[in-house]
Amino acid sequence: MPGGDSAGELDLYGSRDFLDAEGARAALAPLLAAGASIQKVRFSTKSFGVEAATVAAEALRAVAGSLQHADMSDIIAGRPEDEALEALRLVAAALATAQLRHLNLSDNALGEKGVRAAAAALQPGLEFLSLQNVGCSVHACSALAELLPQSARLAGLHLFNNMSGDEGAGHIGSLLLRCPGMADFKMASSRVGPAGGISLAKALMAGGSLVRLDLSDNPLTEEVAPALAACLAAQPQLQHLNLNDTSLTDEGVATVCRALAGSAPQLRSLELALNEITAEGVAAVVAALANKQQLSKLNLRENELEDAGAAALARGLAALPALESLDLCCNQIMRPGALAVARALAAGAKAAGGSKLVLLALDENAISEAGVEQLKKLLTAAFGSDAVLGPLDENDPDMAGDDDDEAEQLEGEEEDGLSAALAAASL
């Protein structure tokens, strides 16, 4: 529970407090107690100046023999730069006396100076490092690669909301080349373009251990797709892939999905929101999901599927018995497309003798009022209630127009497509 301590753990997370030496000593009393054995600490939301950091260093050294996880995120807020950097040096030097496995330095205004101030804590034995929202510029990325020359044990690296760009991604790529066991890599919202994305994809091929990859909210474009596809094809353990808002377009999505079709059999979540995917691109997505029996989350929100794309996707849903969440919000879908998806989910549930579906998100589309009523009735009949249907607060029924003809045409196509999909899924 945040803001407390339990056996082997001290968590200071809670109110924003600027600690002095006395306050730090009181907050860190469990670490300073004789014989303390603490494996995990979180100092977040407590701001440490030099005096408080001196006490924190004493406390961390006192438990160095047992400490493995250190969350030092958001610990210098509101401090002048010189004081903040010195506080970081003191804390990092103390952390260097422990055999850390996990280190979180997120939400501190680090930049290159801060990364170098924390250098002592960047030990060869680290297995996980988080530097999210820290101002990890090109120079900071270069410093990180320099300060972690021996990183063979690093299996998790999280970078988010930084201004690293392509050049910074290149420096991170040089670090990844020394991490053959990398299982959890995130470099999201970091202004990484095609050149940087290609550098990262090639570097990640140094190992085949990826379980989770998040490159979301970067302008990668379809140019990165061939290198990314080659990387994904070499990751048999991949379970979570987040490529939201990466400007892949149909061409890039098709390239990536062709690679996924023959790899990642344990994939559990696939996120491709905001990629300008049309009905043409959905065909590749469906092909990629054909053997993904464990997929529980599929996010295609804010694309351009329209009814034809929704119907094409529907034909592949029967192959996803573990699906819990399907997000199709903001896809210009009207009644025909929405009903095609719902019928496919219902047919899949019937064929499997049950369903794990928790959420069907269709908001910000143009489903008519009559279509919404049909949708609810269909879902109620299939799942016992319409509770799986997400909110429709931003649905615009006035944009639906006359969709009767299209609905009849799609319904006929659905019946043939679903029959084939269900037959394939049962093999």
Disulfide bonds with the S-S distance in Angstrom:
none
